[in-house]
Amino acid sequence: MPNLKEVKTKISGVKKTSQITKAMNMVAAARLRGAQEKMEAFRPYTAKFNETMSNLSGGATTNQFPLMENRDVKSIELLVVTSDRGLCGSYNANIVKLALTKIKSYEKEGKQVSLVCVGKKGYQLLNKKAKVRKKYTDIMSSFQMFNAREVATDLADNFLKGNSDKVEVLFGRFRSVASQVPTAVPFLPVQPVENIAGKENVKKISGDYIYEPSTEEIMDVLQPLYLNVIVYQAMLEVGASEHAARMTAMDNATNACKDIVSNLTVVYNKARQAAVTNELMDIVGGAEALK
C-alpha cells in the first residue's frame, strides 16, 4: 500500500500541472484567434494572385522563364515549415513524417534530396536524419513578409544555380481547430497555376486579355512575388495550426490530469482507510491483551 504522504504529494503536483496546462490552453486559444484571422484575411489575396498567375501563365511555355524551366529531376529540395515551440501534440511530428516519407521515396528513385527548415522543431527532428542545407529558426513566433521573401529568394537562387531541379513546400494546412493536415505543395519550377490548383480554387475565366506592359515583363516581376506569397501562406497556415494543435493538446492534458487526480484520490482514500483499520486493530488488540 503506498504511503499517504507520497500520494498526497502526487495529487498536489498533478493539480499544479493541471493549472499550467489550463493556462496554456487559454493562451493558445487567444493567440489562435489572431493567427486565424490573419491567415483567413490573406487567403483571398493568395486566391486572387493564383487567378492572376493563371491568366498570365496559361499561354506561356514552361521554358520561357528561368523559374519555369523544366529539367531532368536529379536533385530535389524540400522546404519544411514547422513551429519553433513544442507542446502541440503530434503536429510537428506529422509534418516531419511526411518529409521523411518523401525523402525515402525520392532517394529510392536515385534522386538527391536536401532540406531547408523553417522552424526549430523541424530542424531538430530532421537534422540527424537528412541533409539540411539551411535553417531558419526563431522566426515563427513573429514572422513577417520579409522573412518569407528571404526564404523564397534563397530557394529561387539555389534553383537558378542548378543545385536543385525541383522544390516542394511541406507544411501543416489549417482546416479547423481539430484538424491540421500535412500538405506538400509544388514550388519550383513555377508551373501554370491551373495545372497546380484544383478547379474549386481557380475560377475559369474565358476570353483574352491585352496586357501593358507585355506578359513577359509582368511575369518577370510577378514570379518572385508569387513565390513569396506561397511561402508566407505556408507560414501563416503553420502559425494558426500550431496554436490550434497546442490548444487541443493542452485541453487533453488537462483532462488527463483530472483523471489522474481522480485515480490518485481513490488510492489515497484506500490507503487512509487501511491505516485507520490498522490503528483500530492495534487498539482492539491492546484492549484484549489487558483483559
C-alpha atoms as an extended CHARMM CRD file, in Angstrom:
* protein
*
       291  EXT
         1         1  MET       CA              0.0000000000        0.0000000000        0.0000000000  PROA      1               0.0000000000
         2         2  PRO       CA              1.5250000000        3.3900000000       -0.9830000000  PROA      2               0.0000000000
         3         3  ASN       CA              2.4970000000        5.9370000000        1.6310000000  PROA      3               0.0000000000
         4         4  LEU       CA             -0.2090000000        8.5470000000        2.3670000000  PROA      4               0.0000000000
         5         5  LYS       CA              2.2570000000       11.4400000000        2.1580000000  PROA      5               0.0000000000
         6         6  GLU       CA              3.5870000000       10.3100000000       -1.2230000000  PROA      6               0.0000000000
         7         7  VAL       CA              0.0870000000       10.0080000000       -2.6970000000  PROA      7               0.0000000000
         8         8  LYS       CA             -0.8970000000       13.4050000000       -1.3150000000  PROA      8               0.0000000000
         9         9  THR       CA              2.2680000000       14.9520000000       -2.8200000000  PROA      9               0.0000000000
        10        10  LYS       CA              1.4760000000       13.3880000000       -6.2030000000  PROA      10              0.0000000000
        11        11  ILE       CA             -2.0840000000       14.7280000000       -6.1100000000  PROA      11              0.0000000000
        12        12  SER       CA             -0.7980000000       18.2180000000       -5.3090000000  PROA      12              0.0000000000
        13        13  GLY       CA              1.7650000000       18.0340000000       -8.1460000000  PROA      13              0.0000000000
        14        14  VAL       CA             -0.7860000000       16.8560000000      -10.7160000000  PROA      14              0.0000000000
        15        15  LYS       CA             -3.2010000000       19.6330000000       -9.7000000000  PROA      15              0.0000000000
        16        16  LYS       CA             -0.4710000000       22.2420000000      -10.2440000000  PROA      16              0.0000000000
        17        17  THR       CA              0.3090000000       20.6900000000      -13.6320000000  PROA      17              0.0000000000
        18        18  SER       CA             -3.3890000000       20.9010000000      -14.4820000000  PROA      18              0.0000000000
        19        19  GLN       CA             -3.3750000000       24.6200000000      -13.6800000000  PROA      19              0.0000000000
        20        20  ILE       CA             -0.3990000000       25.1350000000      -16.0070000000  PROA      20              0.0000000000
        21        21  THR       CA             -1.9520000000       23.1900000000      -18.8970000000  PROA      21              0.0000000000
        22        22  LYS       CA             -5.2440000000       25.0440000000      -18.4600000000  PROA      22              0.0000000000
        23        23  ALA       CA             -3.4360000000       28.3860000000      -18.5840000000  PROA      23              0.0000000000
        24        24  MET       CA             -1.5160000000       27.3090000000      -21.7060000000  PROA      24              0.0000000000
        25        25  ASN       CA             -4.7980000000       26.2520000000      -23.2980000000  PROA      25              0.0000000000
        26        26  MET       CA             -6.2460000000       29.7140000000      -22.6900000000  PROA      26              0.0000000000
        27        27  VAL       CA             -3.1240000000       31.4460000000      -24.0480000000  PROA      27              0.0000000000
        28        28  ALA       CA             -3.1540000000       29.2420000000      -27.1760000000  PROA      28              0.0000000000
        29        29  ALA       CA             -6.8570000000       29.9840000000      -27.7060000000  PROA      29              0.0000000000
        30        30  ALA       CA             -6.2150000000       33.7340000000      -27.5040000000  PROA      30              0.0000000000
        31        31  ARG       CA             -3.2770000000       33.5560000000      -29.9150000000  PROA      31              0.0000000000
        32        32  LEU       CA             -5.1810000000       31.2780000000      -32.2660000000  PROA      32              0.0000000000
        33        33  ARG       CA             -7.8620000000       33.9060000000      -32.7240000000  PROA      33              0.0000000000
        34        34  GLY       CA             -5.3640000000       36.4530000000      -34.0360000000  PROA      34              0.0000000000
        35        35  ALA       CA             -3.3850000000       33.9600000000      -36.1240000000  PROA      35              0.0000000000
        36        36  GLN       CA             -6.5380000000       32.5180000000      -37.6990000000  PROA      36              0.0000000000
        37        37  GLU       CA             -7.8820000000       35.9640000000      -38.5750000000  PROA      37              0.0000000000
        38        38  LYS       CA             -4.5520000000       36.8870000000      -40.1690000000  PROA      38              0.0000000000
        39        39  MET       CA             -4.4510000000       33.6360000000      -42.1480000000  PROA      39              0.0000000000
        40        40  GLU       CA             -8.0640000000       33.9100000000      -43.3500000000  PROA      40              0.0000000000
        41        41  ALA       CA             -7.5320000000       37.5350000000      -44.3410000000  PROA      41              0.0000000000
        42        42  PHE       CA             -4.5590000000       36.5240000000      -46.5070000000  PROA      42              0.0000000000
        43        43  ARG       CA             -6.2870000000       33.6070000000      -48.2390000000  PROA      43              0.0000000000
        44        44  PRO       CA             -8.3730000000       35.8140000000      -50.6320000000  PROA      44              0.0000000000
        45        45  TYR       CA             -5.1760000000       37.6390000000      -51.6470000000  PROA      45              0.0000000000
        46        46  THR       CA             -3.4930000000       34.3020000000      -52.3560000000  PROA      46              0.0000000000
        47        47  ALA       CA             -6.5090000000       33.1190000000      -54.3610000000  PROA      47              0.0000000000
        48        48  LYS       CA             -6.5400000000       36.3280000000      -56.4210000000  PROA      48              0.0000000000
        49        49  PHE       CA             -2.7970000000       36.0580000000      -57.0050000000  PROA      49              0.0000000000
        50        50  ASN       CA             -3.2840000000       32.4700000000      -58.2020000000  PROA      50              0.0000000000
        51        51  GLU       CA             -6.0280000000       33.6490000000      -60.5480000000  PROA      51              0.0000000000
        52        52  THR       CA             -3.7730000000       36.3530000000      -61.9860000000  PROA      52              0.0000000000
        53        53  MET       CA             -0.8900000000       33.9320000000      -62.4300000000  PROA      53              0.0000000000
        54        54  SER       CA             -3.2610000000       31.5100000000      -64.1190000000  PROA      54              0.0000000000
        55        55  ASN       CA             -4.3040000000       34.1330000000      -66.6660000000  PROA      55              0.0000000000
        56        56  LEU       CA             -0.7250000000       35.1840000000      -67.3530000000  PROA      56              0.0000000000
        57        57  SER       CA              0.9940000000       31.7990000000      -67.3940000000  PROA      57              0.0000000000
        58        58  GLY       CA             -1.7440000000       29.8560000000      -69.1550000000  PROA      58              0.0000000000
        59        59  GLY       CA             -0.3420000000       30.5910000000      -72.6040000000  PROA      59              0.0000000000
        60        60  ALA       CA              3.3210000000       30.6380000000      -71.6300000000  PROA      60              0.0000000000
        61        61  THR       CA              5.7300000000       27.8300000000      -72.3860000000  PROA      61              0.0000000000
        62        62  THR       CA              7.3620000000       26.2580000000      -69.3740000000  PROA      62              0.0000000000
        63        63  ASN       CA             10.8870000000       27.0760000000      -70.6140000000  PROA      63              0.0000000000
        64        64  GLN       CA             10.1210000000       30.7120000000      -71.4230000000  PROA      64              0.0000000000
        65        65  PHE       CA             11.2310000000       31.9370000000      -67.9840000000  PROA      65              0.0000000000
        66        66  PRO       CA             14.1640000000       30.7070000000      -65.8440000000  PROA      66              0.0000000000
        67        67  LEU       CA             11.9160000000       29.9030000000      -62.8780000000  PROA      67              0.0000000000
        68        68  MET       CA              9.6300000000       27.8330000000      -65.1440000000  PROA      68              0.0000000000
        69        69  GLU       CA             12.4140000000       25.7370000000      -66.6490000000  PROA      69              0.0000000000
        70        70  ASN       CA             11.6180000000       22.0320000000      -66.5990000000  PROA      70              0.0000000000
        71        71  ARG       CA             14.6910000000       19.8280000000      -66.1680000000  PROA      71              0.0000000000
        72        72  ASP       CA             15.5050000000       16.1860000000      -65.6610000000  PROA      72              0.0000000000
        73        73  VAL       CA             14.9710000000       15.9030000000      -61.9260000000  PROA      73              0.0000000000
        74        74  LYS       CA             18.1780000000       14.6760000000      -60.2820000000  PROA      74              0.0000000000
        75        75  SER       CA             18.1600000000       16.7640000000      -57.1030000000  PROA      75              0.0000000000
        76        76  ILE       CA             15.1430000000       17.8180000000      -55.0540000000  PROA      76              0.0000000000
        77        77  GLU       CA             14.9020000000       20.3470000000      -52.2630000000  PROA      77              0.0000000000
        78        78  LEU       CA             12.1690000000       20.2870000000      -49.6280000000  PROA      78              0.0000000000
        79        79  LEU       CA             11.1590000000       23.3720000000      -47.6670000000  PROA      79              0.0000000000
        80        80  VAL       CA              9.8280000000       22.0300000000      -44.3420000000  PROA      80              0.0000000000
        81        81  VAL       CA              7.8480000000       24.5970000000      -42.3280000000  PROA      81              0.0000000000
        82        82  THR       CA              7.1700000000       23.7470000000      -38.6760000000  PROA      82              0.0000000000
        83        83  SER       CA              6.8040000000       25.6610000000      -35.4160000000  PROA      83              0.0000000000
        84        84  ASP       CA              9.6010000000       26.8680000000      -33.1520000000  PROA      84              0.0000000000
        85        85  ARG       CA              7.9340000000       25.6020000000      -29.9720000000  PROA      85              0.0000000000
        86        86  GLY       CA              6.6020000000       22.2340000000      -28.9470000000  PROA      86              0.0000000000
        87        87  LEU       CA              3.7680000000       21.1230000000      -26.6470000000  PROA      87              0.0000000000
        88        88  CYS       CA              1.3980000000       20.9440000000      -29.6180000000  PROA      88              0.0000000000
        89        89  GLY       CA              0.7900000000       17.2120000000      -29.8000000000  PROA      89              0.0000000000
        90        90  SER       CA              1.8850000000       15.3520000000      -32.9110000000  PROA      90              0.0000000000
        91        91  TYR       CA              1.5200000000       18.3720000000      -35.2310000000  PROA      91              0.0000000000
        92        92  ASN       CA              5.2320000000       18.8690000000      -35.9830000000  PROA      92              0.0000000000
        93        93  ALA       CA              5.9020000000       15.1230000000      -35.9440000000  PROA      93              0.0000000000
        94        94  ASN       CA              3.2970000000       14.5940000000      -38.6920000000  PROA      94              0.0000000000
        95        95  ILE       CA              4.9970000000       17.1630000000      -40.9520000000  PROA      95              0.0000000000
        96        96  VAL       CA              8.3870000000       15.5700000000      -40.2990000000  PROA      96              0.0000000000
        97        97  LYS       CA              6.8990000000       12.1430000000      -41.0080000000  PROA      97              0.0000000000
        98        98  LEU       CA              5.6710000000       13.4030000000      -44.3960000000  PROA      98              0.0000000000
        99        99  ALA       CA              9.1290000000       14.8280000000      -45.1130000000  PROA      99              0.0000000000
       100       100  LEU       CA             10.8590000000       11.5430000000      -44.2390000000  PROA      100             0.0000000000
       101       101  THR       CA              8.3960000000        9.6140000000      -46.4160000000  PROA      101             0.0000000000
       102       102  LYS       CA              9.1680000000       11.8660000000      -49.3710000000  PROA      102             0.0000000000
       103       103  ILE       CA             12.9110000000       11.6600000000      -48.7450000000  PROA      103             0.0000000000
       104       104  LYS       CA             12.7750000000        7.8660000000      -48.6940000000  PROA      104             0.0000000000
       105       105  SER       CA             10.6570000000        7.7840000000      -51.8580000000  PROA      105             0.0000000000
       106       106  TYR       CA             12.9130000000       10.1840000000      -53.7970000000  PROA      106             0.0000000000
       107       107  GLU       CA             16.1360000000        8.5070000000      -52.6700000000  PROA      107             0.0000000000
       108       108  LYS       CA             14.6930000000        5.1650000000      -53.7610000000  PROA      108             0.0000000000
       109       109  GLU       CA             14.3220000000        6.6970000000      -57.2340000000  PROA      109             0.0000000000
       110       110  GLY       CA             18.0150000000        7.6780000000      -57.1690000000  PROA      110             0.0000000000
       111       111  LYS       CA             17.4650000000       11.3990000000      -56.5730000000  PROA      111             0.0000000000
       112       112  GLN       CA             19.4490000000       13.5740000000      -54.1730000000  PROA      112             0.0000000000
       113       113  VAL       CA             17.3860000000       15.3370000000      -51.5110000000  PROA      113             0.0000000000
       114       114  SER       CA             18.2970000000       18.3940000000      -49.4540000000  PROA      114             0.0000000000
       115       115  LEU       CA             16.2270000000       20.2870000000      -46.8970000000  PROA      115             0.0000000000
       116       116  VAL       CA             15.5830000000       23.8660000000      -45.9100000000  PROA      116             0.0000000000
       117       117  CYS       CA             13.9730000000       24.0160000000      -42.4680000000  PROA      117             0.0000000000
       118       118  VAL       CA             11.8260000000       26.8970000000      -41.2610000000  PROA      118             0.0000000000
       119       119  GLY       CA             11.0750000000       26.3740000000      -37.5790000000  PROA      119             0.0000000000
       120       120  LYS       CA             13.2110000000       24.9650000000      -34.7890000000  PROA      120             0.0000000000
       121       121  LYS       CA             11.2180000000       21.7670000000      -34.2290000000  PROA      121             0.0000000000
       122       122  GLY       CA             11.5120000000       20.5700000000      -37.8080000000  PROA      122             0.0000000000
       123       123  TYR       CA             15.2600000000       21.2210000000      -37.8020000000  PROA      123             0.0000000000
       124       124  GLN       CA             15.7590000000       19.3640000000      -34.5160000000  PROA      124             0.0000000000
       125       125  LEU       CA             13.8690000000       16.3250000000      -35.7670000000  PROA      125             0.0000000000
       126       126  LEU       CA             15.3950000000       16.2270000000      -39.2720000000  PROA      126             0.0000000000
       127       127  ASN       CA             18.9730000000       17.3900000000      -38.6980000000  PROA      127             0.0000000000
       128       128  LYS       CA             20.3050000000       13.9070000000      -37.8780000000  PROA      128             0.0000000000
       129       129  LYS       CA             18.1800000000       12.0700000000      -40.4200000000  PROA      129             0.0000000000
       130       130  ALA       CA             18.7000000000       14.0680000000      -43.6170000000  PROA      130             0.0000000000
       131       131  LYS       CA             20.8860000000       16.7280000000      -45.2160000000  PROA      131             0.0000000000
       132       132  VAL       CA             19.7660000000       20.1820000000      -44.0810000000  PROA      132             0.0000000000
       133       133  ARG       CA             21.1900000000       22.8480000000      -46.3980000000  PROA      133             0.0000000000
       134       134  LYS       CA             19.8660000000       25.8280000000      -44.4780000000  PROA      134             0.0000000000
       135       135  LYS       CA             17.7710000000       26.5470000000      -41.4090000000  PROA      135             0.0000000000
       136       136  TYR       CA             15.6050000000       29.4590000000      -40.3060000000  PROA      136             0.0000000000
       137       137  THR       CA             14.8510000000       29.1510000000      -36.5930000000  PROA      137             0.0000000000
       138       138  ASP       CA             13.3220000000       31.5170000000      -34.0280000000  PROA      138             0.0000000000
       139       139  ILE       CA             11.2580000000       33.3750000000      -36.6340000000  PROA      139             0.0000000000
       140       140  MET       CA              7.9040000000       31.5770000000      -36.4670000000  PROA      140             0.0000000000
       141       141  SER       CA              6.7870000000       33.3650000000      -33.2940000000  PROA      141             0.0000000000
       142       142  SER       CA              6.8040000000       36.7760000000      -35.0150000000  PROA      142             0.0000000000
       143       143  PHE       CA              7.3780000000       36.2830000000      -38.7470000000  PROA      143             0.0000000000
       144       144  GLN       CA              6.6860000000       38.9230000000      -41.3820000000  PROA      144             0.0000000000
       145       145  MET       CA              6.6110000000       39.0210000000      -45.1710000000  PROA      145             0.0000000000
       146       146  PHE       CA             10.3210000000       39.8600000000      -45.3440000000  PROA      146             0.0000000000
       147       147  ASN       CA             11.0660000000       36.5160000000      -43.6590000000  PROA      147             0.0000000000
       148       148  ALA       CA              9.1090000000       34.7030000000      -46.3760000000  PROA      148             0.0000000000
       149       149  ARG       CA             10.8820000000       36.7910000000      -49.0280000000  PROA      149             0.0000000000
       150       150  GLU       CA             14.2850000000       35.7940000000      -47.6300000000  PROA      150             0.0000000000
       151       151  VAL       CA             13.3750000000       32.0850000000      -47.7170000000  PROA      151             0.0000000000
       152       152  ALA       CA             11.8200000000       32.2650000000      -51.2070000000  PROA      152             0.0000000000
       153       153  THR       CA             14.7980000000       34.1920000000      -52.6040000000  PROA      153             0.0000000000
       154       154  ASP       CA             17.2500000000       31.6260000000      -51.2300000000  PROA      154             0.0000000000
       155       155  LEU       CA             15.2660000000       28.7330000000      -52.7560000000  PROA      155             0.0000000000
       156       156  ALA       CA             14.9550000000       30.5090000000      -56.1070000000  PROA      156             0.0000000000
       157       157  ASP       CA             18.6920000000       31.3680000000      -56.2340000000  PROA      157             0.0000000000
       158       158  ASN       CA             19.6100000000       27.7750000000      -55.4250000000  PROA      158             0.0000000000
       159       159  PHE       CA             17.2670000000       26.5860000000      -58.2030000000  PROA      159             0.0000000000
       160       160  LEU       CA             18.6670000000       29.0600000000      -60.7590000000  PROA      160             0.0000000000
       161       161  LYS       CA             22.2360000000       27.9640000000      -59.9250000000  PROA      161             0.0000000000
       162       162  GLY       CA             21.2380000000       24.4110000000      -60.8380000000  PROA      162             0.0000000000
       163       163  ASN       CA             21.7600000000       22.9890000000      -57.3510000000  PROA      163             0.0000000000
       164       164  SER       CA             18.1480000000       21.7870000000      -57.2970000000  PROA      164             0.0000000000
       165       165  ASP       CA             15.8520000000       20.7460000000      -60.1320000000  PROA      165             0.0000000000
       166       166  LYS       CA             12.6250000000       20.6820000000      -58.1340000000  PROA      166             0.0000000000
       167       167  VAL       CA             11.4170000000       22.3060000000      -54.9090000000  PROA      167             0.0000000000
       168       168  GLU       CA              8.4060000000       21.4390000000      -52.7570000000  PROA      168             0.0000000000
       169       169  VAL       CA              6.9480000000       23.1260000000      -49.6780000000  PROA      169             0.0000000000
       170       170  LEU       CA              5.8050000000       20.9240000000      -46.7780000000  PROA      170             0.0000000000
       171       171  PHE       CA              3.6210000000       22.3510000000      -44.0160000000  PROA      171             0.0000000000
       172       172  GLY       CA              0.5180000000       21.6530000000      -41.9490000000  PROA      172             0.0000000000
       173       173  ARG       CA             -2.5780000000       23.1370000000      -43.5760000000  PROA      173             0.0000000000
       174       174  PHE       CA             -5.1650000000       24.5520000000      -41.1760000000  PROA      174             0.0000000000
       175       175  ARG       CA             -8.6510000000       23.1280000000      -41.7040000000  PROA      175             0.0000000000
       176       176  SER       CA            -10.1770000000       23.5790000000      -38.2690000000  PROA      176             0.0000000000
       177       177  VAL       CA             -9.1980000000       23.6650000000      -34.6250000000  PROA      177             0.0000000000
       178       178  ALA       CA             -9.3510000000       19.8650000000      -34.5740000000  PROA      178             0.0000000000
       179       179  SER       CA             -7.7790000000       19.1980000000      -37.9910000000  PROA      179             0.0000000000
       180       180  GLN       CA             -4.3770000000       20.2440000000      -39.3620000000  PROA      180             0.0000000000
       181       181  VAL       CA             -3.3220000000       18.2360000000      -42.4000000000  PROA      181             0.0000000000
       182       182  PRO       CA              0.3300000000       17.7540000000      -43.5000000000  PROA      182             0.0000000000
       183       183  THR       CA              0.4970000000       19.0580000000      -47.0740000000  PROA      183             0.0000000000
       184       184  ALA       CA              3.0750000000       19.1670000000      -49.8800000000  PROA      184             0.0000000000
       185       185  VAL       CA              2.8140000000       21.9680000000      -52.4590000000  PROA      185             0.0000000000
       186       186  PRO       CA              4.9240000000       22.2940000000      -55.6560000000  PROA      186             0.0000000000
       187       187  PHE       CA              7.1460000000       25.3850000000      -55.5260000000  PROA      187             0.0000000000
       188       188  LEU       CA              9.7370000000       25.2930000000      -58.3210000000  PROA      188             0.0000000000
       189       189  PRO       CA              9.7630000000       25.1830000000      -61.2590000000  PROA      189             0.0000000000
       190       190  VAL       CA              6.7900000000       27.5370000000      -61.4350000000  PROA      190             0.0000000000
       191       191  GLN       CA              4.0100000000       25.8480000000      -63.3740000000  PROA      191             0.0000000000
       192       192  PRO       CA              0.8620000000       27.3740000000      -64.8880000000  PROA      192             0.0000000000
       193       193  VAL       CA             -1.4350000000       27.6430000000      -61.8900000000  PROA      193             0.0000000000
       194       194  GLU       CA             -4.3180000000       25.7800000000      -63.4940000000  PROA      194             0.0000000000
       195       195  ASN       CA             -2.0810000000       22.6820000000      -63.5060000000  PROA      195             0.0000000000
       196       196  ILE       CA             -1.4390000000       23.0070000000      -59.7520000000  PROA      196             0.0000000000
       197       197  ALA       CA             -4.5840000000       24.2600000000      -58.0810000000  PROA      197             0.0000000000
       198       198  GLY       CA             -7.8880000000       22.4580000000      -58.1150000000  PROA      198             0.0000000000
       199       199  LYS       CA            -10.8780000000       23.6710000000      -60.0360000000  PROA      199             0.0000000000
       200       200  GLU       CA            -12.5540000000       24.7300000000      -56.8130000000  PROA      200             0.0000000000
       201       201  ASN       CA             -9.7020000000       27.1690000000      -56.0890000000  PROA      201             0.0000000000
       202       202  VAL       CA             -9.2680000000       28.7550000000      -59.5110000000  PROA      202             0.0000000000
       203       203  LYS       CA            -12.1860000000       30.3270000000      -61.2850000000  PROA      203             0.0000000000
       204       204  LYS       CA            -12.1200000000       29.6640000000      -65.0090000000  PROA      204             0.0000000000
       205       205  ILE       CA            -12.2090000000       32.8920000000      -66.9910000000  PROA      205             0.0000000000
       206       206  SER       CA            -12.8660000000       32.9010000000      -70.7140000000  PROA      206             0.0000000000
       207       207  GLY       CA            -11.5500000000       35.4830000000      -73.1310000000  PROA      207             0.0000000000
       208       208  ASP       CA             -8.1630000000       37.0390000000      -73.9710000000  PROA      208             0.0000000000
       209       209  TYR       CA             -6.5440000000       39.9470000000      -72.1870000000  PROA      209             0.0000000000
       210       210  ILE       CA             -4.2110000000       42.6030000000      -73.5490000000  PROA      210             0.0000000000
       211       211  TYR       CA             -1.5170000000       43.4350000000      -71.0080000000  PROA      211             0.0000000000
       212       212  GLU       CA              0.5270000000       46.6130000000      -70.7770000000  PROA      212             0.0000000000
       213       213  PRO       CA              3.4580000000       46.1720000000      -70.3870000000  PROA      213             0.0000000000
       214       214  SER       CA              3.9030000000       42.7850000000      -72.0500000000  PROA      214             0.0000000000
       215       215  THR       CA              3.0300000000       39.4880000000      -70.3900000000  PROA      215             0.0000000000
       216       216  GLU       CA              6.7240000000       38.5760000000      -70.2300000000  PROA      216             0.0000000000
       217       217  GLU       CA              7.6230000000       41.7480000000      -68.3340000000  PROA      217             0.0000000000
       218       218  ILE       CA              4.7540000000       41.2700000000      -65.8920000000  PROA      218             0.0000000000
       219       219  MET       CA              5.6650000000       37.6140000000      -65.3140000000  PROA      219             0.0000000000
       220       220  ASP       CA              9.2770000000       38.5700000000      -64.5780000000  PROA      220             0.0000000000
       221       221  VAL       CA              8.0040000000       40.7670000000      -61.7500000000  PROA      221             0.0000000000
       222       222  LEU       CA              5.1690000000       38.5630000000      -60.5080000000  PROA      222             0.0000000000
       223       223  GLN       CA              7.0120000000       35.2390000000      -60.3450000000  PROA      223             0.0000000000
       224       224  PRO       CA              9.2570000000       36.2110000000      -57.3870000000  PROA      224             0.0000000000
       225       225  LEU       CA              6.2360000000       37.7710000000      -55.6560000000  PROA      225             0.0000000000
       226       226  TYR       CA              4.2710000000       34.6070000000      -56.2890000000  PROA      226             0.0000000000
       227       227  LEU       CA              6.9860000000       32.5570000000      -54.5650000000  PROA      227             0.0000000000
       228       228  ASN       CA              6.9080000000       34.9670000000      -51.6180000000  PROA      228             0.0000000000
       229       229  VAL       CA              3.1510000000       34.5090000000      -51.3420000000  PROA      229             0.0000000000
       230       230  ILE       CA              3.3970000000       30.7020000000      -51.3280000000  PROA      230             0.0000000000
       231       231  VAL       CA              5.9950000000       30.6990000000      -48.5350000000  PROA      231             0.0000000000
       232       232  TYR       CA              4.1650000000       33.3320000000      -46.4990000000  PROA      232             0.0000000000
       233       233  GLN       CA              0.8550000000       31.4790000000      -46.8440000000  PROA      233             0.0000000000
       234       234  ALA       CA              2.5550000000       28.2780000000      -45.6250000000  PROA      234             0.0000000000
       235       235  MET       CA              3.9680000000       30.1520000000      -42.6200000000  PROA      235             0.0000000000
       236       236  LEU       CA              0.5380000000       31.6100000000      -41.8190000000  PROA      236             0.0000000000
       237       237  GLU       CA             -1.0370000000       28.1580000000      -42.0230000000  PROA      237             0.0000000000
       238       238  VAL       CA              1.6120000000       26.7420000000      -39.6800000000  PROA      238             0.0000000000
       239       239  GLY       CA              1.2070000000       29.6630000000      -37.2780000000  PROA      239             0.0000000000
       240       240  ALA       CA             -2.5300000000       29.0940000000      -36.9230000000  PROA      240             0.0000000000
       241       241  SER       CA             -2.2170000000       25.3020000000      -36.9000000000  PROA      241             0.0000000000
       242       242  GLU       CA              0.4110000000       25.4030000000      -34.1550000000  PROA      242             0.0000000000
       243       243  HSD       CA             -1.8760000000       27.2880000000      -31.7600000000  PROA      243             0.0000000000
       244       244  ALA       CA             -4.8490000000       25.0740000000      -32.6300000000  PROA      244             0.0000000000
       245       245  ALA       CA             -2.8240000000       21.9090000000      -32.0450000000  PROA      245             0.0000000000
       246       246  ARG       CA             -1.4200000000       23.2760000000      -28.7830000000  PROA      246             0.0000000000
       247       247  MET       CA             -4.8840000000       24.2510000000      -27.5840000000  PROA      247             0.0000000000
       248       248  THR       CA             -6.1550000000       20.7230000000      -28.2710000000  PROA      248             0.0000000000
       249       249  ALA       CA             -3.0890000000       19.1120000000      -26.6840000000  PROA      249             0.0000000000
       250       250  MET       CA             -3.3380000000       21.2320000000      -23.5310000000  PROA      250             0.0000000000
       251       251  ASP       CA             -7.0590000000       20.5160000000      -23.2550000000  PROA      251             0.0000000000
       252       252  ASN       CA             -6.3310000000       16.7840000000      -23.4710000000  PROA      252             0.0000000000
       253       253  ALA       CA             -3.5460000000       17.1760000000      -20.9020000000  PROA      253             0.0000000000
       254       254  THR       CA             -5.8980000000       18.9940000000      -18.5120000000  PROA      254             0.0000000000
       255       255  ASN       CA             -8.4870000000       16.2370000000      -18.8260000000  PROA      255             0.0000000000
       256       256  ALA       CA             -5.7900000000       13.6210000000      -18.2780000000  PROA      256             0.0000000000
       257       257  CYS       CA             -4.6900000000       15.4360000000      -15.1230000000  PROA      257             0.0000000000
       258       258  LYS       CA             -8.2560000000       15.3400000000      -13.8260000000  PROA      258             0.0000000000
       259       259  ASP       CA             -8.4060000000       11.5900000000      -14.4360000000  PROA      259             0.0000000000
       260       260  ILE       CA             -5.0720000000       11.0690000000      -12.6650000000  PROA      260             0.0000000000
       261       261  VAL       CA             -6.2230000000       13.1300000000       -9.6730000000  PROA      261             0.0000000000
       262       262  SER       CA             -9.4250000000       11.0920000000       -9.5220000000  PROA      262             0.0000000000
       263       263  ASN       CA             -7.4810000000        7.8060000000       -9.5690000000  PROA      263             0.0000000000
       264       264  LEU       CA             -4.9480000000        9.0240000000       -7.0130000000  PROA      264             0.0000000000
       265       265  THR       CA             -7.7660000000       10.2010000000       -4.7510000000  PROA      265             0.0000000000
       266       266  VAL       CA             -9.2030000000        6.6870000000       -4.7710000000  PROA      266             0.0000000000
       267       267  VAL       CA             -5.7640000000        5.2830000000       -3.9130000000  PROA      267             0.0000000000
       268       268  TYR       CA             -5.3500000000        7.8730000000       -1.1580000000  PROA      268             0.0000000000
       269       269  ASN       CA             -8.7350000000        7.0420000000        0.3620000000  PROA      269             0.0000000000
       270       270  LYS       CA             -7.9620000000        3.3330000000        0.3030000000  PROA      270             0.0000000000
       271       271  ALA       CA             -4.5620000000        3.9060000000        1.9260000000  PROA      271             0.0000000000
       272       272  ARG       CA             -6.0960000000        6.1420000000        4.5800000000  PROA      272             0.0000000000
       273       273  GLN       CA             -8.8290000000        3.5940000000        5.2940000000  PROA      273             0.0000000000
       274       274  ALA       CA             -6.2110000000        0.8490000000        5.5970000000  PROA      274             0.0000000000
       275       275  ALA       CA             -4.2220000000        2.9870000000        8.0310000000  PROA      275             0.0000000000
       276       276  VAL       CA             -7.3020000000        3.6670000000       10.1460000000  PROA      276             0.0000000000
       277       277  THR       CA             -8.1870000000       -0.0330000000       10.1300000000  PROA      277             0.0000000000
       278       278  ASN       CA             -4.6710000000       -0.9690000000       11.2670000000  PROA      278             0.0000000000
       279       279  GLU       CA             -4.8110000000        1.5380000000       14.1080000000  PROA      279             0.0000000000
       280       280  LEU       CA             -8.2020000000        0.2340000000       15.2590000000  PROA      280             0.0000000000
       281       281  MET       CA             -6.8820000000       -3.3210000000       15.1680000000  PROA      281             0.0000000000
       282       282  ASP       CA             -3.9170000000       -2.2760000000       17.3150000000  PROA      282             0.0000000000
       283       283  ILE       CA             -6.2440000000       -0.5950000000       19.8310000000  PROA      283             0.0000000000
       284       284  VAL       CA             -8.5860000000       -3.5730000000       19.9710000000  PROA      284             0.0000000000
       285       285  GLY       CA             -5.6610000000       -5.9730000000       20.2920000000  PROA      285             0.0000000000
       286       286  GLY       CA             -4.2020000000       -3.9470000000       23.1630000000  PROA      286             0.0000000000
       287       287  ALA       CA             -7.5590000000       -3.8040000000       24.9280000000  PROA      287             0.0000000000
       288       288  GLU       CA             -7.9720000000       -7.5620000000       24.6200000000  PROA      288             0.0000000000
       289       289  ALA       CA             -4.4670000000       -8.0880000000       25.9930000000  PROA      289             0.0000000000
       290       290  LEU       CA             -5.3090000000       -6.0850000000       29.1390000000  PROA      290             0.0000000000
       291       291  LYS       CA             -8.3400000000       -8.1890000000       29.9640000000  PROA      291             0.0000000000
